[in-house]
Amino acid sequence: MSLPSSFRTIFPMPTASDVLAAIGNTPLIKLRHASEATGCTILGKAEFMNPGGSVKDRAALAIVKDAMARGALNAGGLIVEGTAGNTGIGLALVANALGFKTVIVIPDTQSQEKKDALRLLGAQVIEVPAVPYKDPNNYVKLSGRLAEKLQQSEPNGALWANQFDNTANREAHIATTAEEIWAQTEGRVTHFVFGVGTGGTICGAGKYLKEQNPNIQVLGIDTYGSVFKKYKETGIFDKNEIYPYITEGIGEDFLPKNVDFSVIDHFEKVTDKDAAIMTRRITREEGIFAGNSAGSAMAGLLQLKDRFRPDDVVVVIVHDHGSRYLAKMFNDEWMRAKGFLEVSGLTALLGALWGGVLLNRLHPQPTAVGGLLGVLSEVFLPLYFISVGMRIQASTLLQSQAWGLALALLLLAVVAKLLCGLGVSAADRRAGIDRWQVIFGLMPRGLPGLVFASTA
């Protein structure tokens, strides 16, 4: 069978001498949906195609090579780092290739996939509670103290990689990432977009690109709970900006030395919800299985679309691979638990239906509407509950806002029934209305244990 010529195109690539030589030189991919939404050309730099699956491979390699050149890392030595995951994976990969060992300190809030990858790469993983940077037990500070201690006890010494303040991180992107972008776009790039964490990528690549063309705009994506945006705009380090957030790999509650605010023209904040939803959208709309940081960057880029003109060429870094977020952003139950997925139409209908039944029961006498809702509920709701037992829409039922509303209405109905029952007068009793019938009228009928009847 003869394949179309487009399927038979061969792109000659040199054979890499080792895995480290395969780091970098990632392609730019035109993002069709994003380009249509903004009216300009959006190019995603596919950093998930690095051997370690993220842009952090570049920094990891540069940090280790710099330490070796300075004599700060001896043969067989130990590399220690505090990381949200990707830098640790990059360091473990580089360490394995060069004969070093790694100890990684990671917040326990980071994805399980990252932790598993680190262990599979042979790193010793130390999980610690996620606490603010001001706390002495913050993962970054803990890793620094641990490196100092191991430097004294390890026969071949230990290196603290310190990606946040080690400027080898930033230099890596001046020498590689930025040069690649400039060459790949033939100097046509007009905007560079990246989610800011350590600051190494955006400030290194941004610095180089601005040296080539001062008109290039460098746009940093921040998250709510991080201090970057306000500090850039006011020069004030506002502790009130600091609070827990979910987005991984973006934002900080301190100012890393690698963040050069003079390079970044504008910061755009993105919510956890928007970042998570966009992470999934990239996969479905662009066919790229990207991670959470890329979701945040893309959401921020779309928020900034009014800044772009039709002839602009916008490069956004696709930080890492989506396989590291299978239990989080790509898991429906996790997304619903966080309130990031909308309630389905069926579940919302059921919530309203059941809520209507319960509200009708606030009065001891039936109404026509309540009777109709009750009949529908006795037929429809049991079928739905059976589907729950079969794991069909189970998470939708259990975690939707409609379900919570229905439970709240149930509690309200119980309280109201008690009050109504206790308030039955002597005249009501003579008319045949017994207070206990009113109170226990809330008990299930028809299909016991499944639905509530429509009359008291």
C-alpha positions in Angstrom: 0.0 0.0 0.0 1.3 3.4 -0.9 1.0 6.1 1.7 0.3 9.8 0.8 3.5 11.8 0.5 2.7 13.7 3.7 3.0 10.5 5.6 6.3 9.6 4.0 8.2 12.8 4.7 11.5 12.0 6.4 13.1 14.7 8.6 16.8 13.8 9.0 18.0 14.1 12.6 21.5 13.4 13.9 22.0 10.5 16.2 22.3 11.8 19.8 25.4 10.7 21.5 23.5 10.1 24.8 20.2 11.0 26.4 21.6 14.4 27.4 22.3 15.4 23.8 18.5 14.8 23.2 17.6 17.7 25.6 16.4 20.7 23.7 15.7 21.5 20.0 12.0 20.9 20.6 9.6 21.8 17.8 7.2 24.7 17.5 3.7 23.5 16.8 1.0 25.8 15.5 -2.0 25.7 17.8 -4.9 25.9 15.4 -7.8 26.6 17.9 -5.8 29.1 19.9 -4.7 30.9 16.7 -8.3 31.1 15.5 -9.5 32.4 18.9 -6.8 35.2 19.0 -6.7 36.0 15.3 -3.0 35.6 15.1 -0.4 32.9 15.0 0.1 30.9 18.2 3.0 28.5 18.3 3.5 26.1 21.2 7.1 25.1 22.0 6.8 21.4 22.7 9.0 21.1 25.8 7.1 17.9 26.8 9.2 16.2 24.1 12.4 16.5 26.2 13.7 13.1 27.5 12.4 13.9 31.0 9.1 15.2 29.7 9.4 18.9 30.6 11.2 22.2 30.0 13.0 21.6 33.3 15.4 19.2 31.7 17.2 22.2 30.3 17.8 23.8 33.7 18.7 20.5 35.3 21.5 19.9 32.7 22.8 23.4 33.0 22.9 23.3 36.8 24.8 20.0 36.9 27.2 21.0 34.2 27.9 24.3 35.9 28.5 22.6 39.2 30.9 20.1 37.6 32.8 22.9 35.9 33.2 24.8 39.2 34.3 21.7 41.0 31.2 21.8 43.2 30.1 18.4 42.2 32.5 15.4 42.4 32.2 12.1 40.7 29.7 9.9 42.4 28.3 12.9 44.3 24.8 13.6 45.5 22.4 16.2 44.0 19.8 17.6 46.4 16.9 19.7 45.4 13.5 21.0 46.6 11.1 20.9 43.6 7.5 20.7 42.7 8.5 17.7 40.6 9.7 18.4 37.1 13.1 19.8 38.0 13.6 16.8 40.2 12.8 14.5 37.3 15.2 16.4 35.1 18.0 16.2 37.7 17.4 12.5 38.3 17.6 11.9 34.6 20.8 13.9 34.2 22.3 12.4 37.4 21.7 8.8 36.1 23.4 9.7 32.8 26.4 11.1 34.5 26.8 8.7 37.5 25.4 10.9 40.3 22.7 10.2 42.9 19.7 12.4 43.7 17.6 13.3 46.8 14.4 15.2 46.1 12.4 17.1 48.6 8.8 17.6 47.3 5.6 19.1 48.7 3.0 16.3 49.4 0.5 18.3 47.4 2.2 17.6 44.1 0.8 15.0 41.7 1.4 11.3 42.5 2.6 10.8 39.0 5.5 13.1 39.5 6.5 11.4 42.8 6.2 7.9 41.1 8.4 9.1 38.2 11.1 10.3 40.6 11.2 7.0 42.5 11.3 5.1 39.2 14.3 7.2 38.2 16.1 6.1 41.4 15.8 9.3 43.3 15.3 9.3 47.1 12.0 11.1 47.5 11.2 13.0 50.7 7.6 14.2 50.9 7.0 17.1 53.2 3.9 19.2 54.1 3.3 22.1 51.8 3.9 25.2 54.0 4.7 28.8 53.1 8.2 29.9 52.2 8.4 31.9 55.4 8.2 28.6 57.4 11.6 27.0 58.1 10.1 23.7 57.0 9.3 24.9 53.5 10.5 22.3 51.0 13.0 24.7 49.5 14.6 25.6 52.8 14.5 22.0 53.9 16.4 20.9 50.8 19.1 23.5 51.4 19.6 22.4 55.0 19.6 18.8 54.0 22.3 19.5 51.3 24.5 21.1 53.9 24.2 18.2 56.2 24.9 15.6 53.5 27.9 17.6 52.2 29.5 16.7 55.6 28.5 13.1 55.6 28.6 11.9 52.0 32.1 10.7 50.9 31.7 12.3 47.5 30.0 15.4 48.7 26.5 16.9 47.9 25.3 19.7 45.8 22.2 21.8 46.4 20.8 22.5 43.0 18.8 25.5 44.2 16.9 26.1 41.0 15.2 29.3 42.3 18.4 31.3 42.9 21.0 29.4 40.8 21.4 31.6 37.7 22.7 28.6 35.7 18.9 27.9 35.4 18.4 31.3 33.6 21.6 30.9 31.5 20.3 27.6 30.1 17.4 29.3 28.4 19.5 32.2 27.1 21.8 29.6 25.4 19.2 27.2 24.2 15.5 27.9 24.4 15.7 31.5 23.2 18.1 30.8 20.4 15.8 28.0 19.2 12.7 30.2 19.2 14.5 33.0 17.4 15.8 30.6 14.7 12.5 28.6 14.4 10.4 31.8 13.9 13.1 33.3 11.7 13.0 36.3 14.0 9.3 36.9 13.5 8.3 36.2 17.1 6.5 39.2 18.7 5.3 37.8 22.0 6.8 35.2 24.4 4.3 33.7 27.0 5.3 31.5 29.9 4.1 30.5 33.4 6.4 32.0 35.9 7.8 29.8 38.7 11.5 29.9 39.3 11.8 32.6 36.6 14.6 30.9 34.8 12.8 30.1 31.5 10.9 33.4 31.0 13.7 35.7 32.1 16.5 33.8 30.4 14.7 33.4 27.1 13.0 36.8 27.4 16.3 38.5 27.9 17.8 37.0 24.8 14.8 37.7 22.6 14.6 41.3 23.7 18.3 41.7 22.9 17.4 40.6 19.3 14.3 42.8 19.1 13.4 45.2 22.0 9.8 45.3 20.8 9.1 41.7 21.7 6.6 41.5 24.6 7.4 39.0 27.4 4.2 38.0 29.1 4.3 36.1 32.4 1.4 34.0 33.6 0.8 34.0 37.4 -1.7 32.3 39.6 -4.0 33.6 42.4 -2.1 33.0 45.7 1.2 34.2 44.2 3.0 37.5 44.7 4.5 38.1 41.3 1.9 40.2 39.6 1.3 42.7 42.4 5.1 43.0 43.0 5.7 43.8 39.3 2.9 46.4 39.2 3.5 48.1 42.6 7.0 47.0 43.9 5.2 45.9 47.0 5.7 42.4 48.4 2.1 41.9 49.7 1.7 39.0 52.1 -2.0 39.3 51.7 -1.6 38.0 48.2 -0.3 34.7 49.5 -2.7 31.8 50.0 -2.9 28.1 49.0 -3.5 27.3 45.3 -3.8 24.2 43.2 -2.0 25.0 39.9 1.3 23.2 39.7 4.6 24.8 38.6 3.5 28.4 38.5 3.6 31.2 41.1 5.5 31.6 44.3 5.2 33.2 47.8 8.7 34.6 47.6 10.9 36.3 45.0 13.4 33.9 43.4 16.7 35.5 42.2 16.1 34.1 38.8 13.0 36.3 38.4 14.2 39.5 36.6 11.0 41.7 36.7 12.6 44.2 34.2 12.4 41.5 31.5 8.7 40.7 32.0 6.4 43.3 30.5 3.2 42.1 32.0 1.8 39.5 34.4 -1.6 37.9 33.9 -3.3 35.9 36.7 -5.2 32.8 36.0 -7.5 30.9 38.4 -7.0 27.3 39.4 -10.3 26.4 37.7 -9.5 28.1 34.4 -6.0 26.5 34.3 -7.4 23.0 35.0 -10.2 23.3 32.4 -7.8 24.6 29.8 -5.4 21.8 30.5 -8.1 19.4 29.3 -9.1 21.6 26.4 -5.6 21.6 24.9 -5.7 17.9 24.7 -9.1 17.8 23.0 -8.7 20.9 20.8 -5.1 20.8 19.8 -4.3 17.1 20.2 -1.5 17.9 22.6 -1.4 16.0 25.9 -0.1 18.9 27.9 0.3 19.5 31.6 -1.3 21.9 34.1 1.3 24.6 33.7 0.6 24.8 30.0 -3.1 24.9 30.7 -2.5 28.0 32.9 -0.3 29.6 30.3 -2.8 29.0 27.5 -5.7 30.3 29.6 -3.7 33.4 30.4 -2.8 33.8 26.7 -6.4 33.8 25.7 -7.2 36.3 28.4 -4.7 38.6 26.8 -5.9 38.1 23.2 -6.9 41.8 22.9 -3.1 42.6 23.0 -2.4 40.7 19.8 -2.7 41.8 16.2 -3.3 39.6 13.1 0.3 39.5 12.0 1.7 38.7 15.5 3.6 35.5 16.2 3.1 34.4 19.8 5.2 31.6 21.2 4.0 29.9 24.4 5.9 27.2 26.2 4.1 23.9 26.6 5.8 23.0 29.9 5.3 19.3 30.4 3.3 16.2 29.6 -0.2 15.6 30.7 0.5 12.1 31.9 1.8 13.7 35.2 -1.7 14.9 36.0 -3.9 11.8 35.3 -5.1 11.6 38.9 -5.8 15.4 39.0 -6.8 17.5 36.1 -7.6 14.6 33.8 -9.7 12.8 36.5 -13.4 13.7 36.4 -14.0 12.9 40.1 -11.1 15.1 41.2 -12.3 17.9 39.0 -15.8 17.7 40.4 -14.5 17.5 43.9 -12.7 20.8 43.3 -15.8 22.3 41.7 -14.0 22.7 38.3 -16.5 20.7 36.3 -20.0 22.0 35.6 -23.0 20.0 36.8 -24.5 17.9 34.0 -27.9 18.8 32.7 -29.3 15.4 33.9 -28.0 15.9 37.5 -29.2 19.5 37.6 -32.7 18.3 36.5 -32.8 15.6 39.2 -31.6 18.1 41.9 -34.4 20.5 40.9 -36.9 17.7 40.8 -36.1 16.3 44.2 -35.8 19.8 45.6 -39.3 20.5 44.3 -40.7 17.4 46.0 -39.0 18.3 49.3 -40.2 21.9 49.2 -43.7 20.8 48.6 -43.6 18.7 51.7 -43.0 21.7 53.9 -46.8 21.9 54.1 -48.7 19.1 55.7 -51.3 19.0 52.8 -50.5 17.9 49.3 -50.6 20.2 46.2 -51.1 19.4 42.6 -47.5 20.3 41.7 -46.1 18.3 44.5 -48.2 15.3 43.4 -46.9 15.5 39.9 -43.3 15.8 41.0 -43.8 12.9 43.4 -45.1 10.6 40.7 -42.2 11.5 38.4 -39.7 11.0 41.2 -41.0 7.6 42.1 -40.5 6.4 38.5 -37.4 8.4 37.5 -35.2 8.6 40.6 -35.1 4.9 41.3 -33.8 4.3 37.8 -31.1 6.9 38.4 -30.1 5.4 41.7 -29.8 2.0 40.0 -27.4 3.6 37.5 -25.4 4.9 40.4 -25.0 1.4 41.6 -23.7 0.5 38.2 -21.1 3.4 38.4 -23.0 5.3 35.7 -22.8 9.0 36.5 -21.9 8.1 40.1 -19.4 10.9 40.5 -21.9 13.3 38.9 -24.6 12.4 41.4 -22.3 12.3 44.5 -20.3 15.5 43.8 -22.7 17.8 42.0 -24.0 21.0 43.4 -27.5 19.8 42.7 -27.0 16.9 45.0 -25.8 19.1 47.8 -28.8 21.4 47.3 -31.1 18.5 47.5 -29.6 17.3 50.8 -29.8 20.8 52.2 -33.5 20.9 51.2 -34.0 17.5 52.8 -32.7 18.8 56.1 -34.8 21.9 55.8 -37.9 19.7 55.1 -37.2 17.6 58.2 -36.9 20.6 60.4 -40.1 22.1 58.9 -42.0 18.9 59.4 -41.1 18.8 63.0 -42.2 22.4 63.5 -45.4 21.8 61.6 -46.2 18.7 63.6 -45.5 20.3 66.9 -47.7 23.3 65.8 -50.8 21.2 65.1 -53.7 22.8 67.0 -56.6 21.2 68.9 -58.9 22.2 66.0 -56.6 20.5 63.5 -56.7 17.4 65.6 -60.5 17.4 65.7 -60.4 17.7 61.9 -58.4 14.5 61.7 -54.9 15.9 61.4 -52.6 14.2 63.9 -49.2 15.7 64.7 -47.4 12.4 64.4 -48.9 11.8 61.0 -47.6 15.2 60.0 -44.1 14.5 61.3 -43.8 11.0 60.0 -45.3 11.9 56.7 -41.7 12.4 55.6 -41.1 8.7 55.7 -40.6 6.9 52.3 -43.6 5.3 50.5 -44.2 3.6 47.2 -40.7 2.4 46.6 -39.3 2.1 50.1 -35.9 3.6 50.8 -35.6 5.1 47.3 -37.9 8.1 47.0 -40.1 10.3 49.0 -43.9 10.3 48.4 -45.5 13.4 47.2 -48.2 13.7 50.0 -47.9 13.9 53.7 
